[in-house]
Amino acid sequence: MQLLIVKSSSLGDIVHALPAARAFKAAHPEAEIDWLIERDLAPLLYGNPVIRRLVRFDSRGPRRRPRSMAPYRQFMRDMAYLRRVRYDVVVDLQRLIKSAVLLGFVRAKKRVGFTAAACREPLASLAYSRHVRVDYYQDPVREQYLAALQAVSDQRLLPPIAPHLAPIPEAVKNVARKLGSLWERPFGLALLGAGFETKSWPFEHWLDLLDRLPRDYPVLLTWSGLEERTKCLSLASFIRQAEVPPALSLPELVALCQRASWVVGGDTGPLHLAAALDTPTVSFYGPTHVRRDAPPGHVAIQSPVECTGCFKRTCPKEEMDCLKAVTPDMVWDGLEHLVY
């Protein structure tokens, strides 16, 4: 069987899809699995034994340079491979209009996706020949992806246990060189960044939490982009044992997350990446929900406010209080046993 998985972004969602792909490959070792992915996220899956080929593309290129033909020509070159392969099945886990349009480049006998109610953009469901029914807001996202692949399997797919990926040896060497003596010590990771503002934990909560760490226990504040780096540097100026590492590539972030003793943060890609590497995590959820998004078997805290789990990227209330209600005491209760 030749199978194409369409899961192009984001970091956390790709990580969520890995157990389903592993389960399918375990049930069908003869299957040849390709994966359609954004070019900047492809290094996450380099060398993955489940995947035959990564089909990389850059959907943002035309938007960054709308008056240039170069990004469009590159996009068509990226899609050329899909036109040459005759897939038995393509499974769209992205469930967006963008991914549905990409299916137009795929030669496949079956196109499997979700029902309109289970798609983030319902119109995407029009591109599928077979529809999988799940509850988008309530069912664990890993189970949703597993259900989609189960629809094309004649065997029961069994969710595998972590780790679901491994670091590249060269990336391990690079991070060890960048961190120096810190690499040899136990350390934690604190993830201040968030995909959108409603997932951001208040700065003063981070100060309170990290100030409880032993003075000789380093915590690394990882970042992506200038805004996050500035926030991390500001926090590190108050916390003696906090360190802000240099810029890391995606494979280097994988290596760092595996080496860490624990990771604490919100519902973010690096947090789920750490869990997929079997690193203990403590996470908190405001606009998203523990049942749907939290890594199984890890400490996860749901905001106690009434409107929690709204899935909104901007808060309609005058005061964004859902993650403010997740107190440092609540997070420390889950983290303390990992530190001592």
N, C-alpha and C positions, 0 to 999 in steps of 0.2 A: 504494500500500500504506500502510495506517495501522498503525504499529508502536508498542507500548508497551514500554519497557525498565524493568524493576524493579530498581533498584540504589539503595537508599535511604541506605545508610551503608556503611562509615565513610569518612572523607576519603580515605585511601589507596586503598581499594577502588574508590571512584568514579573516582579518577584512573586506576587500572588499567583501568577499563572504557572510558575515553574513546577509546583507539585503535581498539577494536572498533567503537564507534559511528561513528567517522569512516570506517572502512573500509567499513561497510555503506552509509553515505550516499554515498560515492564510487562504489560499484557500483550504487546505486539512487538517483540524484539526485531522482527523483520521490517517494521515500518521505517520509511525514510521520511524524516520530519524536517521541513524547512520552516523558517520563522521570519516573518516580515516585520522589520523594526526600524525605528528612526536611527540615522547614522550615528548620532552622538551617544546613543544608548547601547549600540551594538557591542562595545567592549565588555559590557556586563556578561555577555553570553559567549565570549571567545573561549574556544576549547571545550565547550559544554558537550559531554558525550551523548546527550540525547538528540542533539541537533546535527543534521547533515550539512545544512548550509544556512547562513544568515543572509537574507535578502535585504540589503540596506538601502535607505532612501532618505532624502531630506525634504520634508514638507514645508519647512520654514524658508528655504532658499528663495523661492519665488516671492515670498512676502517681504523678505529683507531687501531684495533687489528687483522690484516689480518692473523696472524699465529695461532690464537686461534679459537677453535670451539665454544666457549661459546656464542659469539655474534650471530652466525648463528643459534644455537639452540634456543636462545631467540627470534630471528626473526621468526622462524617457530612456536614457541609457540604463538607469537603475531598474526600470520596469521591464526591460527587454528580456531579462532572464525568465520572468514570469510568463512571458509569451511563448518561450521555447519549451517549457515543461508542461506536461499534461498531468495534472494532479487528479487523484481519485476523489479527494475531499479537501475543501478549504473551510476552516473553522474561524469565524470572526469573533474574537473575544473583546475587541475594541468597542464595538456597537455604537459607532458614530457615523454620521453621514460621510465623513472623510474616509473611513475604512470601507464603507459600502461602495464608494466611488472607486477605491483601489481594487475592489473585486472585479471591476470591469476589465482590468489588465490580466486577470487570472483565468487560465483555461482549466476548468474543473468540472467533474461530473456532478458533484454535489456541493452545495453552498449552505453551510450550517451556521446559524446564528440564533439570536434570541427573539422572543415575541416583542411586539412594539412596546408593551408595558414594561418589559425588562431591559429596554435599551435606553441609554442616557439621552439619545436623540431618536425618538420613535420611528422617524422616516427611514432609518437605516434598515429596519426589518424588511423593507420591500425588496432588498437585494438577496434575500435568502430563500432557498428552496425548501429548507427544513427549519422549523422553529422550535427552540427549547424554552419551556416555561419555567421561570424561577421568579422569586420575589426580589426585585432589585434592591430594595431598602432593608429587607429583613434577613435574607439568607446570607450566611457567611460567603464572602466573595470567592474564597478558594473553592467552596462547594459549587458555586455558580459556574466557575470555569470547568470544574470536573464534570458537571452535568452536561456541558456542551460537548466535551470529548467523549463522554459516555454514550452520547447519542449516535456516535459513529463506530462504537465498539460492540462486538458480540460477546465480550467478556466483562465481568464486573471489574471496574477500576478501583483499586485500593489506594487511598492516599498514603504516600510514603512519609517517613519521618525525616526531619532535618538532620544533617545539612542538605540543602538543595543545590548548592553550588560551592565552588572552592576557588581560592585566590590563585592567580598566576604567579609562579615562583619569581619571575623577574620583578613583578610589582611588589612582592614581599621584600625583596632586596632593596628596592628603591625607597620604600617607606622606612625601613630600618635605617637606611643612610640618612634620610631626612630628619628622623626623630632622635638619632644618636642614642645616648644612654637611656632615654625614656623608653625605648623599645624593649629593654630588658626588664623593666619594672612593671608591676601590676598597675594598670590605669583604667579609668573609666572614660566614657564618651558622653558628652552632653550635647544634644542637638537643639540649638536655639532656633534654627530655621524652620519655616513652614511653607507649604505650597500656596496658601492664601491666608489672609489676615485672621480669619475666624479660628484658625488652628494654632495661632501663636499664644504661647503661655506668657503671662506678664513678666517683664524684666525683674521686678522686685521679688517675684516668686522664685526666679532662678537664683537671685542673690541669697535669699533665705535658705534655699535647698543646698546649694553648693557650699555655703558657709558652714554646714554641719559636717562636712567631710573632714577626716583627720588631716592635720596640717602637712603630713608627709605623704599624702595620697594624691598623686596627680590626676587631674581630670582634663581631658582635651576637648576644646570647643571647636568642632569642625564647622566649616562654612562653605558656601557656594555663592559667589558674587560679592561685590563691594559692600552692599548694604549689610549682608549677614556678617561679613568680616569686621566691619565697623562695630556692630553690636557685640560680637564676641570679644573684640579688643577692649571695649568699654567694660564688659563684665569681668574680664581678666584683670583689669586694673583694681578691682575691689577684692578679688579672691586670690590669695597668695599662691595656692597650689594649681591654679588654672593656667593652661598653656594653649595658645592658639597656633596650630600647626601651619606650615606653608600650604600653598595650593596643592591639591591632590587630584590625580586623574581618577576616573571611575574604577579601573582595576586596583589602584592604590587604596581607594576608599574601601573596596572589598577586603583587601589585606588588613587594613586598620581595624575594620569592624570584627574580623575574625580574631585578631590578636587582643582586643579589648576584653577586660574582665566583665564588664557590663555596659549597657547603653541605656540612657534615659532620654525621653523626648516625646513629642506628640505623634500624631498620625502622619508620619512622613516617610518618604522612600528609604532614606538611610536606616531608619528604625526597623523597617520590615526587612531590609537587606541584612541587618545584624541578626535578626531572628532566623532568617533563612540559612545563616551560617552557624546556627545553634549557639549563638552568644546570648546570654540572659539579657532580657530587656524589661524596662518598666515604662509604660506608655500611658498617655491620658487623652481623653476624647471628649470633644465638645460638640461641634457641628456634625461629626460622624459618630458611629456607634460601635461599641466594643463587640457586640455579637457579630456584626458584619465584617469589621475591619481588623480587629486585634489579632495578633499572632496567637494561635492556640498554645496553651500551656505556659504562657508568659503572664506576668503581672500587668493588668490593664485596668484603668480607673475611668469610670464614666462620670461626667459632670452631673451634679445633683439638680441642676436647674430644670424647670419644667419643659423648656423648649429644646433641651438637648437632643441631638440626633436630627436636626433640621436639614442637614446636608447643604446649607446655604454658604456661599463663598463670601458674601458680605452680610453683616448683621443688620436687620431692619430696626432694631431697638436703639434707643438713645445711648445706652451703655451696653457694650459687649461683655456680658457677665458670665458666660458659660464656662470658659476656662479659668476665669478669675475665681470661680467657685471651687475649682480643684486646688486645694490648698497645699503648700509645701509639706505640711504634716501628713497629708494623705499620700503624697508621693514618697516621702521619706519612709513611711511604714512599709512600702513595697520595696524600697531600695536598701534599707539598712542592713538586711541580712546578706546582701550581695557584697557590701563593703567590708563588713566585719567577719 
